[in-house]
């Protein structure tokens, strides 16, 4: 499969693009995979904030 750096997803979102825009730019990535990455980042951030 094609490897896409996770940073690309965050760059799209930070730039104001939608998840759909990202998925159009990277057709090998499924919506489910992108959402899984976002959920993992959300969970990781929540754990990090809980220790502050």
mmCIF entry with sequence, helices, sheets and N, C-alpha, C, O atoms, coordinates in Angstrom:
data_MODEL
# 
_entry.id   MODEL 
# 
_entity.id                         1 
_entity.type                       polymer 
_entity.pdbx_number_of_molecules   1 
# 
_entity_poly.entity_id                      1 
_entity_poly.type                           'polypeptide(L)' 
_entity_poly.nstd_linkage                   no 
_entity_poly.nstd_monomer                   no 
_entity_poly.pdbx_seq_one_letter_code       
;(UNK)(UNK)(UNK)(UNK)(UNK)(UNK)(UNK)(UNK)(UNK)(UNK)(UNK)(UNK)(UNK)(UNK)(UNK)(UNK)
(UNK)(UNK)(UNK)(UNK)(UNK)(UNK)(UNK)(UNK)(UNK)(UNK)(UNK)(UNK)(UNK)(UNK)(UNK)(UNK)
(UNK)(UNK)(UNK)(UNK)(UNK)(UNK)(UNK)(UNK)(UNK)(UNK)(UNK)(UNK)(UNK)(UNK)(UNK)(UNK)
(UNK)(UNK)(UNK)(UNK)
;
_entity_poly.pdbx_seq_one_letter_code_can   XXXXXXXXXXXXXXXXXXXXXXXXXXXXXXXXXXXXXXXXXXXXXXXXXXXX 
_entity_poly.pdbx_strand_id                 A 
# 
loop_
_entity_poly_seq.entity_id 
_entity_poly_seq.num 
_entity_poly_seq.mon_id 
_entity_poly_seq.hetero 
1 1  UNK n 
1 2  UNK n 
1 3  UNK n 
1 4  UNK n 
1 5  UNK n 
1 6  UNK n 
1 7  UNK n 
1 8  UNK n 
1 9  UNK n 
1 10 UNK n 
1 11 UNK n 
1 12 UNK n 
1 13 UNK n 
1 14 UNK n 
1 15 UNK n 
1 16 UNK n 
1 17 UNK n 
1 18 UNK n 
1 19 UNK n 
1 20 UNK n 
1 21 UNK n 
1 22 UNK n 
1 23 UNK n 
1 24 UNK n 
1 25 UNK n 
1 26 UNK n 
1 27 UNK n 
1 28 UNK n 
1 29 UNK n 
1 30 UNK n 
1 31 UNK n 
1 32 UNK n 
1 33 UNK n 
1 34 UNK n 
1 35 UNK n 
1 36 UNK n 
1 37 UNK n 
1 38 UNK n 
1 39 UNK n 
1 40 UNK n 
1 41 UNK n 
1 42 UNK n 
1 43 UNK n 
1 44 UNK n 
1 45 UNK n 
1 46 UNK n 
1 47 UNK n 
1 48 UNK n 
1 49 UNK n 
1 50 UNK n 
1 51 UNK n 
1 52 UNK n 
# 
_struct_asym.id          A 
_struct_asym.entity_id   1 
# 
loop_
_struct_conf.conf_type_id 
_struct_conf.id 
_struct_conf.pdbx_PDB_helix_id 
_struct_conf.beg_label_comp_id 
_struct_conf.beg_label_asym_id 
_struct_conf.beg_label_seq_id 
_struct_conf.pdbx_beg_PDB_ins_code 
_struct_conf.end_label_comp_id 
_struct_conf.end_label_asym_id 
_struct_conf.end_label_seq_id 
_struct_conf.pdbx_end_PDB_ins_code 
_struct_conf.beg_auth_comp_id 
_struct_conf.beg_auth_asym_id 
_struct_conf.beg_auth_seq_id 
_struct_conf.end_auth_comp_id 
_struct_conf.end_auth_asym_id 
_struct_conf.end_auth_seq_id 
_struct_conf.pdbx_PDB_helix_class 
_struct_conf.details 
_struct_conf.pdbx_PDB_helix_length 
HELX_P HELX_P1 AA1 UNK A 6  ? UNK A 14 ? UNK A 6  UNK A 14 1 ? 9  
HELX_P HELX_P2 AA2 UNK A 19 ? UNK A 25 ? UNK A 19 UNK A 25 1 ? 7  
HELX_P HELX_P3 AA3 UNK A 31 ? UNK A 50 ? UNK A 31 UNK A 50 1 ? 20 
# 
_struct_conf_type.id          HELX_P 
_struct_conf_type.criteria    ? 
_struct_conf_type.reference   ? 
# 
loop_
_atom_site.group_PDB 
_atom_site.id 
_atom_site.type_symbol 
_atom_site.label_atom_id 
_atom_site.label_alt_id 
_atom_site.label_comp_id 
_atom_site.label_asym_id 
_atom_site.label_entity_id 
_atom_site.label_seq_id 
_atom_site.pdbx_PDB_ins_code 
_atom_site.Cartn_x 
_atom_site.Cartn_y 
_atom_site.Cartn_z 
_atom_site.occupancy 
_atom_site.B_iso_or_equiv 
_atom_site.pdbx_formal_charge 
_atom_site.auth_seq_id 
_atom_site.auth_comp_id 
_atom_site.auth_asym_id 
_atom_site.auth_atom_id 
_atom_site.pdbx_PDB_model_num 
ATOM 1   N N  . UNK A 1 1  ? 0.816   -1.190 0.000  1.00 0.00 ? 1  UNK A N  1 
ATOM 2   C CA . UNK A 1 1  ? 0.000   0.000  0.000  1.00 0.00 ? 1  UNK A CA 1 
ATOM 3   C C  . UNK A 1 1  ? 0.862   1.256  0.000  1.00 0.00 ? 1  UNK A C  1 
ATOM 4   O O  . UNK A 1 1  ? 2.082   1.202  0.147  1.00 0.00 ? 1  UNK A O  1 
ATOM 5   N N  . UNK A 1 2  ? 0.211   2.343  -0.164 1.00 0.00 ? 2  UNK A N  1 
ATOM 6   C CA . UNK A 1 2  ? 0.867   3.642  -0.174 1.00 0.00 ? 2  UNK A CA 1 
ATOM 7   C C  . UNK A 1 2  ? 0.980   4.176  1.241  1.00 0.00 ? 2  UNK A C  1 
ATOM 8   O O  . UNK A 1 2  ? 0.021   4.111  2.010  1.00 0.00 ? 2  UNK A O  1 
ATOM 9   N N  . UNK A 1 3  ? 2.131   4.698  1.587  1.00 0.00 ? 3  UNK A N  1 
ATOM 10  C CA . UNK A 1 3  ? 2.321   5.299  2.915  1.00 0.00 ? 3  UNK A CA 1 
ATOM 11  C C  . UNK A 1 3  ? 2.122   6.806  2.807  1.00 0.00 ? 3  UNK A C  1 
ATOM 12  O O  . UNK A 1 3  ? 2.697   7.470  1.945  1.00 0.00 ? 3  UNK A O  1 
ATOM 13  N N  . UNK A 1 4  ? 1.303   7.315  3.694  1.00 0.00 ? 4  UNK A N  1 
ATOM 14  C CA . UNK A 1 4  ? 1.049   8.753  3.754  1.00 0.00 ? 4  UNK A CA 1 
ATOM 15  C C  . UNK A 1 4  ? 1.375   9.207  5.169  1.00 0.00 ? 4  UNK A C  1 
ATOM 16  O O  . UNK A 1 4  ? 0.799   8.693  6.127  1.00 0.00 ? 4  UNK A O  1 
ATOM 17  N N  . UNK A 1 5  ? 2.288   10.159 5.315  1.00 0.00 ? 5  UNK A N  1 
ATOM 18  C CA . UNK A 1 5  ? 2.592   10.641 6.664  1.00 0.00 ? 5  UNK A CA 1 
ATOM 19  C C  . UNK A 1 5  ? 1.340   11.198 7.345  1.00 0.00 ? 5  UNK A C  1 
ATOM 20  O O  . UNK A 1 5  ? 0.558   11.931 6.740  1.00 0.00 ? 5  UNK A O  1 
ATOM 21  N N  . UNK A 1 6  ? 1.174   10.837 8.605  1.00 0.00 ? 6  UNK A N  1 
ATOM 22  C CA . UNK A 1 6  ? 0.029   11.322 9.374  1.00 0.00 ? 6  UNK A CA 1 
ATOM 23  C C  . UNK A 1 6  ? 0.012   12.846 9.390  1.00 0.00 ? 6  UNK A C  1 
ATOM 24  O O  . UNK A 1 6  ? -1.053  13.464 9.421  1.00 0.00 ? 6  UNK A O  1 
ATOM 25  N N  . UNK A 1 7  ? 1.196   13.443 9.370  1.00 0.00 ? 7  UNK A N  1 
ATOM 26  C CA . UNK A 1 7  ? 1.280   14.907 9.388  1.00 0.00 ? 7  UNK A CA 1 
ATOM 27  C C  . UNK A 1 7  ? 0.490   15.522 8.236  1.00 0.00 ? 7  UNK A C  1 
ATOM 28  O O  . UNK A 1 7  ? -0.049  16.620 8.375  1.00 0.00 ? 7  UNK A O  1 
ATOM 29  N N  . UNK A 1 8  ? 0.415   14.826 7.099  1.00 0.00 ? 8  UNK A N  1 
ATOM 30  C CA . UNK A 1 8  ? -0.350  15.350 5.967  1.00 0.00 ? 8  UNK A CA 1 
ATOM 31  C C  . UNK A 1 8  ? -1.809  15.570 6.342  1.00 0.00 ? 8  UNK A C  1 
ATOM 32  O O  . UNK A 1 8  ? -2.401  16.579 5.959  1.00 0.00 ? 8  UNK A O  1 
ATOM 33  N N  . UNK A 1 9  ? -2.390  14.640 7.084  1.00 0.00 ? 9  UNK A N  1 
ATOM 34  C CA . UNK A 1 9  ? -3.782  14.771 7.512  1.00 0.00 ? 9  UNK A CA 1 
ATOM 35  C C  . UNK A 1 9  ? -3.940  16.001 8.391  1.00 0.00 ? 9  UNK A C  1 
ATOM 36  O O  . UNK A 1 9  ? -4.853  16.802 8.185  1.00 0.00 ? 9  UNK A O  1 
ATOM 37  N N  . UNK A 1 10 ? -3.059  16.155 9.369  1.00 0.00 ? 10 UNK A N  1 
ATOM 38  C CA . UNK A 1 10 ? -3.155  17.304 10.269 1.00 0.00 ? 10 UNK A CA 1 
ATOM 39  C C  . UNK A 1 10 ? -2.900  18.614 9.525  1.00 0.00 ? 10 UNK A C  1 
ATOM 40  O O  . UNK A 1 10 ? -3.530  19.628 9.824  1.00 0.00 ? 10 UNK A O  1 
ATOM 41  N N  . UNK A 1 11 ? -1.982  18.599 8.560  1.00 0.00 ? 11 UNK A N  1 
ATOM 42  C CA . UNK A 1 11 ? -1.721  19.806 7.771  1.00 0.00 ? 11 UNK A CA 1 
ATOM 43  C C  . UNK A 1 11 ? -2.965  20.232 6.994  1.00 0.00 ? 11 UNK A C  1 
ATOM 44  O O  . UNK A 1 11 ? -3.287  21.419 6.937  1.00 0.00 ? 11 UNK A O  1 
ATOM 45  N N  . UNK A 1 12 ? -3.654  19.280 6.405  1.00 0.00 ? 12 UNK A N  1 
ATOM 46  C CA . UNK A 1 12 ? -4.892  19.589 5.680  1.00 0.00 ? 12 UNK A CA 1 
ATOM 47  C C  . UNK A 1 12 ? -5.907  20.229 6.618  1.00 0.00 ? 12 UNK A C  1 
ATOM 48  O O  . UNK A 1 12 ? -6.483  21.272 6.305  1.00 0.00 ? 12 UNK A O  1 
ATOM 49  N N  . UNK A 1 13 ? -6.120  19.604 7.756  1.00 0.00 ? 13 UNK A N  1 
ATOM 50  C CA . UNK A 1 13 ? -7.131  20.096 8.695  1.00 0.00 ? 13 UNK A CA 1 
ATOM 51  C C  . UNK A 1 13 ? -6.737  21.457 9.268  1.00 0.00 ? 13 UNK A C  1 
ATOM 52  O O  . UNK A 1 13 ? -7.583  22.341 9.405  1.00 0.00 ? 13 UNK A O  1 
ATOM 53  N N  . UNK A 1 14 ? -5.466  21.625 9.599  1.00 0.00 ? 14 UNK A N  1 
ATOM 54  C CA . UNK A 1 14 ? -4.995  22.917 10.116 1.00 0.00 ? 14 UNK A CA 1 
ATOM 55  C C  . UNK A 1 14 ? -5.137  24.021 9.077  1.00 0.00 ? 14 UNK A C  1 
ATOM 56  O O  . UNK A 1 14 ? -5.350  25.185 9.419  1.00 0.00 ? 14 UNK A O  1 
ATOM 57  N N  . UNK A 1 15 ? -5.018  23.652 7.818  1.00 0.00 ? 15 UNK A N  1 
ATOM 58  C CA . UNK A 1 15 ? -5.135  24.619 6.730  1.00 0.00 ? 15 UNK A CA 1 
ATOM 59  C C  . UNK A 1 15 ? -6.569  24.972 6.385  1.00 0.00 ? 15 UNK A C  1 
ATOM 60  O O  . UNK A 1 15 ? -6.815  25.779 5.488  1.00 0.00 ? 15 UNK A O  1 
ATOM 61  N N  . UNK A 1 16 ? -7.521  24.369 7.094  1.00 0.00 ? 16 UNK A N  1 
ATOM 62  C CA . UNK A 1 16 ? -8.926  24.678 6.852  1.00 0.00 ? 16 UNK A CA 1 
ATOM 63  C C  . UNK A 1 16 ? -9.614  23.744 5.875  1.00 0.00 ? 16 UNK A C  1 
ATOM 64  O O  . UNK A 1 16 ? -10.789 23.925 5.556  1.00 0.00 ? 16 UNK A O  1 
ATOM 65  N N  . UNK A 1 17 ? -8.887  22.750 5.402  1.00 0.00 ? 17 UNK A N  1 
ATOM 66  C CA . UNK A 1 17 ? -9.500  21.777 4.498  1.00 0.00 ? 17 UNK A CA 1 
ATOM 67  C C  . UNK A 1 17 ? -10.312 20.769 5.293  1.00 0.00 ? 17 UNK A C  1 
ATOM 68  O O  . UNK A 1 17 ? -10.084 20.569 6.486  1.00 0.00 ? 17 UNK A O  1 
ATOM 69  N N  . UNK A 1 18 ? -11.247 20.148 4.625  1.00 0.00 ? 18 UNK A N  1 
ATOM 70  C CA . UNK A 1 18 ? -12.089 19.146 5.279  1.00 0.00 ? 18 UNK A CA 1 
ATOM 71  C C  . UNK A 1 18 ? -11.456 17.761 5.159  1.00 0.00 ? 18 UNK A C  1 
ATOM 72  O O  . UNK A 1 18 ? -10.497 17.553 4.416  1.00 0.00 ? 18 UNK A O  1 
ATOM 73  N N  . UNK A 1 19 ? -12.017 16.838 5.904  1.00 0.00 ? 19 UNK A N  1 
ATOM 74  C CA . UNK A 1 19 ? -11.570 15.449 5.791  1.00 0.00 ? 19 UNK A CA 1 
ATOM 75  C C  . UNK A 1 19 ? -11.810 14.949 4.370  1.00 0.00 ? 19 UNK A C  1 
ATOM 76  O O  . UNK A 1 19 ? -10.991 14.211 3.822  1.00 0.00 ? 19 UNK A O  1 
ATOM 77  N N  . UNK A 1 20 ? -12.927 15.347 3.777  1.00 0.00 ? 20 UNK A N  1 
ATOM 78  C CA . UNK A 1 20 ? -13.208 14.948 2.396  1.00 0.00 ? 20 UNK A CA 1 
ATOM 79  C C  . UNK A 1 20 ? -12.139 15.471 1.436  1.00 0.00 ? 20 UNK A C  1 
ATOM 80  O O  . UNK A 1 20 ? -11.741 14.770 0.506  1.00 0.00 ? 20 UNK A O  1 
ATOM 81  N N  . UNK A 1 21 ? -11.672 16.709 1.662  1.00 0.00 ? 21 UNK A N  1 
ATOM 82  C CA . UNK A 1 21 ? -10.598 17.259 0.827  1.00 0.00 ? 21 UNK A CA 1 
ATOM 83  C C  . UNK A 1 21 ? -9.350  16.389 0.935  1.00 0.00 ? 21 UNK A C  1 
ATOM 84  O O  . UNK A 1 21 ? -8.715  16.069 -0.069 1.00 0.00 ? 21 UNK A O  1 
ATOM 85  N N  . UNK A 1 22 ? -9.009  16.015 2.158  1.00 0.00 ? 22 UNK A N  1 
ATOM 86  C CA . UNK A 1 22 ? -7.845  15.157 2.376  1.00 0.00 ? 22 UNK A CA 1 
ATOM 87  C C  . UNK A 1 22 ? -8.015  13.829 1.645  1.00 0.00 ? 22 UNK A C  1 
ATOM 88  O O  . UNK A 1 22 ? -7.104  13.371 0.956  1.00 0.00 ? 22 UNK A O  1 
ATOM 89  N N  . UNK A 1 23 ? -9.174  13.220 1.798  1.00 0.00 ? 23 UNK A N  1 
ATOM 90  C CA . UNK A 1 23 ? -9.411  11.914 1.183  1.00 0.00 ? 23 UNK A CA 1 
ATOM 91  C C  . UNK A 1 23 ? -9.365  11.990 -0.339 1.00 0.00 ? 23 UNK A C  1 
ATOM 92  O O  . UNK A 1 23 ? -8.928  11.040 -0.989 1.00 0.00 ? 23 UNK A O  1 
ATOM 93  N N  . UNK A 1 24 ? -9.809  13.103 -0.913 1.00 0.00 ? 24 UNK A N  1 
ATOM 94  C CA . UNK A 1 24 ? -9.713  13.283 -2.367 1.00 0.00 ? 24 UNK A CA 1 
ATOM 95  C C  . UNK A 1 24 ? -8.252  13.382 -2.798 1.00 0.00 ? 24 UNK A C  1 
ATOM 96  O O  . UNK A 1 24 ? -7.885  12.906 -3.872 1.00 0.00 ? 24 UNK A O  1 
ATOM 97  N N  . UNK A 1 25 ? -7.420  14.000 -1.960 1.00 0.00 ? 25 UNK A N  1 
ATOM 98  C CA . UNK A 1 25 ? -6.006  14.151 -2.286 1.00 0.00 ? 25 UNK A CA 1 
ATOM 99  C C  . UNK A 1 25 ? -5.194  12.883 -2.093 1.00 0.00 ? 25 UNK A C  1 
ATOM 100 O O  . UNK A 1 25 ? -4.118  12.730 -2.672 1.00 0.00 ? 25 UNK A O  1 
ATOM 101 N N  . UNK A 1 26 ? -5.709  11.980 -1.281 1.00 0.00 ? 26 UNK A N  1 
ATOM 102 C CA . UNK A 1 26 ? -5.008  10.729 -0.978 1.00 0.00 ? 26 UNK A CA 1 
ATOM 103 C C  . UNK A 1 26 ? -5.981  9.555  -1.105 1.00 0.00 ? 26 UNK A C  1 
ATOM 104 O O  . UNK A 1 26 ? -6.407  8.986  -0.100 1.00 0.00 ? 26 UNK A O  1 
ATOM 105 N N  . UNK A 1 27 ? -6.331  9.196  -2.341 1.00 0.00 ? 27 UNK A N  1 
ATOM 106 C CA . UNK A 1 27 ? -7.341  8.148  -2.565 1.00 0.00 ? 27 UNK A CA 1 
ATOM 107 C C  . UNK A 1 27 ? -7.072  6.799  -1.894 1.00 0.00 ? 27 UNK A C  1 
ATOM 108 O O  . UNK A 1 27 ? -8.030  6.099  -1.566 1.00 0.00 ? 27 UNK A O  1 
ATOM 109 N N  . UNK A 1 28 ? -5.801  6.399  -1.674 1.00 0.00 ? 28 UNK A N  1 
ATOM 110 C CA . UNK A 1 28 ? -5.605  5.095  -1.022 1.00 0.00 ? 28 UNK A CA 1 
ATOM 111 C C  . UNK A 1 28 ? -6.074  5.070  0.438  1.00 0.00 ? 28 UNK A C  1 
ATOM 112 O O  . UNK A 1 28 ? -6.293  3.996  0.998  1.00 0.00 ? 28 UNK A O  1 
ATOM 113 N N  . UNK A 1 29 ? -6.229  6.245  1.055  1.00 0.00 ? 29 UNK A N  1 
ATOM 114 C CA . UNK A 1 29 ? -6.625  6.313  2.462  1.00 0.00 ? 29 UNK A CA 1 
ATOM 115 C C  . UNK A 1 29 ? -8.142  6.244  2.566  1.00 0.00 ? 29 UNK A C  1 
ATOM 116 O O  . UNK A 1 29 ? -8.855  6.989  1.893  1.00 0.00 ? 29 UNK A O  1 
ATOM 117 N N  . UNK A 1 30 ? -8.624  5.353  3.405  1.00 0.00 ? 30 UNK A N  1 
ATOM 118 C CA . UNK A 1 30 ? -10.070 5.249  3.607  1.00 0.00 ? 30 UNK A CA 1 
ATOM 119 C C  . UNK A 1 30 ? -10.512 6.208  4.710  1.00 0.00 ? 30 UNK A C  1 
ATOM 120 O O  . UNK A 1 30 ? -9.716  6.612  5.557  1.00 0.00 ? 30 UNK A O  1 
ATOM 121 N N  . UNK A 1 31 ? -11.777 6.557  4.682  1.00 0.00 ? 31 UNK A N  1 
ATOM 122 C CA . UNK A 1 31 ? -12.351 7.410  5.728  1.00 0.00 ? 31 UNK A CA 1 
ATOM 123 C C  . UNK A 1 31 ? -12.153 6.755  7.094  1.00 0.00 ? 31 UNK A C  1 
ATOM 124 O O  . UNK A 1 31 ? -11.845 7.433  8.074  1.00 0.00 ? 31 UNK A O  1 
ATOM 125 N N  . UNK A 1 32 ? -12.330 5.441  7.153  1.00 0.00 ? 32 UNK A N  1 
ATOM 126 C CA . UNK A 1 32 ? -12.192 4.716  8.417  1.00 0.00 ? 32 UNK A CA 1 
ATOM 127 C C  . UNK A 1 32 ? -10.781 4.846  8.977  1.00 0.00 ? 32 UNK A C  1 
ATOM 128 O O  . UNK A 1 32 ? -10.601 5.032  10.181 1.00 0.00 ? 32 UNK A O  1 
ATOM 129 N N  . UNK A 1 33 ? -9.775  4.748  8.100  1.00 0.00 ? 33 UNK A N  1 
ATOM 130 C CA . UNK A 1 33 ? -8.392  4.886  8.558  1.00 0.00 ? 33 UNK A CA 1 
ATOM 131 C C  . UNK A 1 33 ? -8.119  6.298  9.061  1.00 0.00 ? 33 UNK A C  1 
ATOM 132 O O  . UNK A 1 33 ? -7.486  6.476  10.102 1.00 0.00 ? 33 UNK A O  1 
ATOM 133 N N  . UNK A 1 34 ? -8.591  7.295  8.331  1.00 0.00 ? 34 UNK A N  1 
ATOM 134 C CA . UNK A 1 34 ? -8.364  8.687  8.737  1.00 0.00 ? 34 UNK A CA 1 
ATOM 135 C C  . UNK A 1 34 ? -9.034  8.971  10.078 1.00 0.00 ? 34 UNK A C  1 
ATOM 136 O O  . UNK A 1 34 ? -8.446  9.620  10.943 1.00 0.00 ? 34 UNK A O  1 
ATOM 137 N N  . UNK A 1 35 ? -10.250 8.491  10.249 1.00 0.00 ? 35 UNK A N  1 
ATOM 138 C CA . UNK A 1 35 ? -10.964 8.704  11.509 1.00 0.00 ? 35 UNK A CA 1 
ATOM 139 C C  . UNK A 1 35 ? -10.258 7.971  12.645 1.00 0.00 ? 35 UNK A C  1 
ATOM 140 O O  . UNK A 1 35 ? -10.192 8.481  13.764 1.00 0.00 ? 35 UNK A O  1 
ATOM 141 N N  . UNK A 1 36 ? -9.732  6.785  12.370 1.00 0.00 ? 36 UNK A N  1 
ATOM 142 C CA . UNK A 1 36 ? -9.001  6.039  13.399 1.00 0.00 ? 36 UNK A CA 1 
ATOM 143 C C  . UNK A 1 36 ? -7.773  6.828  13.860 1.00 0.00 ? 36 UNK A C  1 
ATOM 144 O O  . UNK A 1 36 ? -7.462  6.851  15.051 1.00 0.00 ? 36 UNK A O  1 
ATOM 145 N N  . UNK A 1 37 ? -7.078  7.470  12.928 1.00 0.00 ? 37 UNK A N  1 
ATOM 146 C CA . UNK A 1 37 ? -5.915  8.289  13.288 1.00 0.00 ? 37 UNK A CA 1 
ATOM 147 C C  . UNK A 1 37 ? -6.349  9.457  14.162 1.00 0.00 ? 37 UNK A C  1 
ATOM 148 O O  . UNK A 1 37 ? -5.703  9.759  15.165 1.00 0.00 ? 37 UNK A O  1 
ATOM 149 N N  . UNK A 1 38 ? -7.443  10.116 13.783 1.00 0.00 ? 38 UNK A N  1 
ATOM 150 C CA . UNK A 1 38 ? -7.932  11.257 14.564 1.00 0.00 ? 38 UNK A CA 1 
ATOM 151 C C  . UNK A 1 38 ? -8.373  10.819 15.960 1.00 0.00 ? 38 UNK A C  1 
ATOM 152 O O  . UNK A 1 38 ? -8.123  11.521 16.939 1.00 0.00 ? 38 UNK A O  1 
ATOM 153 N N  . UNK A 1 39 ? -9.023  9.671  16.050 1.00 0.00 ? 39 UNK A N  1 
ATOM 154 C CA . UNK A 1 39 ? -9.448  9.154  17.359 1.00 0.00 ? 39 UNK A CA 1 
ATOM 155 C C  . UNK A 1 39 ? -8.239  8.825  18.235 1.00 0.00 ? 39 UNK A C  1 
ATOM 156 O O  . UNK A 1 39 ? -8.241  9.101  19.435 1.00 0.00 ? 39 UNK A O  1 
ATOM 157 N N  . UNK A 1 40 ? -7.222  8.240  17.636 1.00 0.00 ? 40 UNK A N  1 
ATOM 158 C CA . UNK A 1 40 ? -6.003  7.924  18.382 1.00 0.00 ? 40 UNK A CA 1 
ATOM 159 C C  . UNK A 1 40 ? -5.334  9.202  18.889 1.00 0.00 ? 40 UNK A C  1 
ATOM 160 O O  . UNK A 1 40 ? -4.892  9.264  20.036 1.00 0.00 ? 40 UNK A O  1 
ATOM 161 N N  . UNK A 1 41 ? -5.263  10.209 18.038 1.00 0.00 ? 41 UNK A N  1 
ATOM 162 C CA . UNK A 1 41 ? -4.672  11.489 18.451 1.00 0.00 ? 41 UNK A CA 1 
ATOM 163 C C  . UNK A 1 41 ? -5.496  12.127 19.562 1.00 0.00 ? 41 UNK A C  1 
ATOM 164 O O  . UNK A 1 41 ? -4.942  12.679 20.513 1.00 0.00 ? 41 UNK A O  1 
ATOM 165 N N  . UNK A 1 42 ? -6.802  12.052 19.444 1.00 0.00 ? 42 UNK A N  1 
ATOM 166 C CA . UNK A 1 42 ? -7.698  12.610 20.470 1.00 0.00 ? 42 UNK A CA 1 
ATOM 167 C C  . UNK A 1 42 ? -7.482  11.905 21.805 1.00 0.00 ? 42 UNK A C  1 
ATOM 168 O O  . UNK A 1 42 ? -7.385  12.554 22.846 1.00 0.00 ? 42 UNK A O  1 
ATOM 169 N N  . UNK A 1 43 ? -7.407  10.595 21.773 1.00 0.00 ? 43 UNK A N  1 
ATOM 170 C CA . UNK A 1 43 ? -7.199  9.807  22.982 1.00 0.00 ? 43 UNK A CA 1 
ATOM 171 C C  . UNK A 1 43 ? -5.842  10.117 23.607 1.00 0.00 ? 43 UNK A C  1 
ATOM 172 O O  . UNK A 1 43 ? -5.728  10.269 24.823 1.00 0.00 ? 43 UNK A O  1 
ATOM 173 N N  . UNK A 1 44 ? -4.827  10.207 22.773 1.00 0.00 ? 44 UNK A N  1 
ATOM 174 C CA . UNK A 1 44 ? -3.483  10.509 23.258 1.00 0.00 ? 44 UNK A CA 1 
ATOM 175 C C  . UNK A 1 44 ? -3.429  11.896 23.890 1.00 0.00 ? 44 UNK A C  1 
ATOM 176 O O  . UNK A 1 44 ? -2.805  12.080 24.935 1.00 0.00 ? 44 UNK A O  1 
ATOM 177 N N  . UNK A 1 45 ? -4.070  12.855 23.270 1.00 0.00 ? 45 UNK A N  1 
ATOM 178 C CA . UNK A 1 45 ? -4.098  14.218 23.805 1.00 0.00 ? 45 UNK A CA 1 
ATOM 179 C C  . UNK A 1 45 ? -4.859  14.268 25.121 1.00 0.00 ? 45 UNK A C  1 
ATOM 180 O O  . UNK A 1 45 ? -4.443  14.957 26.053 1.00 0.00 ? 45 UNK A O  1 
ATOM 181 N N  . UNK A 1 46 ? -5.967  13.548 25.204 1.00 0.00 ? 46 UNK A N  1 
ATOM 182 C CA . UNK A 1 46 ? -6.748  13.520 26.442 1.00 0.00 ? 46 UNK A CA 1 
ATOM 183 C C  . UNK A 1 46 ? -5.915  12.948 27.590 1.00 0.00 ? 46 UNK A C  1 
ATOM 184 O O  . UNK A 1 46 ? -5.963  13.459 28.709 1.00 0.00 ? 46 UNK A O  1 
ATOM 185 N N  . UNK A 1 47 ? -5.151  11.887 27.311 1.00 0.00 ? 47 UNK A N  1 
ATOM 186 C CA . UNK A 1 47 ? -4.285  11.302 28.343 1.00 0.00 ? 47 UNK A CA 1 
ATOM 187 C C  . UNK A 1 47 ? -3.204  12.287 28.757 1.00 0.00 ? 47 UNK A C  1 
ATOM 188 O O  . UNK A 1 47 ? -2.895  12.414 29.942 1.00 0.00 ? 47 UNK A O  1 
ATOM 189 N N  . UNK A 1 48 ? -2.633  12.977 27.791 1.00 0.00 ? 48 UNK A N  1 
ATOM 190 C CA . UNK A 1 48 ? -1.583  13.959 28.067 1.00 0.00 ? 48 UNK A CA 1 
ATOM 191 C C  . UNK A 1 48 ? -2.125  15.098 28.929 1.00 0.00 ? 48 UNK A C  1 
ATOM 192 O O  . UNK A 1 48 ? -1.464  15.529 29.874 1.00 0.00 ? 48 UNK A O  1 
ATOM 193 N N  . UNK A 1 49 ? -3.307  15.582 28.613 1.00 0.00 ? 49 UNK A N  1 
ATOM 194 C CA . UNK A 1 49 ? -3.900  16.686 29.368 1.00 0.00 ? 49 UNK A CA 1 
ATOM 195 C C  . UNK A 1 49 ? -4.305  16.258 30.774 1.00 0.00 ? 49 UNK A C  1 
ATOM 196 O O  . UNK A 1 49 ? -4.312  17.073 31.696 1.00 0.00 ? 49 UNK A O  1 
ATOM 197 N N  . UNK A 1 50 ? -4.640  14.992 30.937 1.00 0.00 ? 50 UNK A N  1 
ATOM 198 C CA . UNK A 1 50 ? -5.048  14.489 32.249 1.00 0.00 ? 50 UNK A CA 1 
ATOM 199 C C  . UNK A 1 50 ? -3.874  14.474 33.231 1.00 0.00 ? 50 UNK A C  1 
ATOM 200 O O  . UNK A 1 50 ? -4.074  14.492 34.445 1.00 0.00 ? 50 UNK A O  1 
ATOM 201 N N  . UNK A 1 51 ? -2.656  14.442 32.701 1.00 0.00 ? 51 UNK A N  1 
ATOM 202 C CA . UNK A 1 51 ? -1.484  14.397 33.576 1.00 0.00 ? 51 UNK A CA 1 
ATOM 203 C C  . UNK A 1 51 ? -0.937  15.786 33.884 1.00 0.00 ? 51 UNK A C  1 
ATOM 204 O O  . UNK A 1 51 ? 0.018   15.921 34.650 1.00 0.00 ? 51 UNK A O  1 
ATOM 205 N N  . UNK A 1 52 ? -1.528  16.807 33.299 1.00 0.00 ? 52 UNK A N  1 
ATOM 206 C CA . UNK A 1 52 ? -1.045  18.187 33.512 1.00 0.00 ? 52 UNK A CA 1 
ATOM 207 C C  . UNK A 1 52 ? -1.633  18.748 34.777 1.00 0.00 ? 52 UNK A C  1 
ATOM 208 O O  . UNK A 1 52 ? -1.353  19.893 35.134 1.00 0.00 ? 52 UNK A O  1 
# 
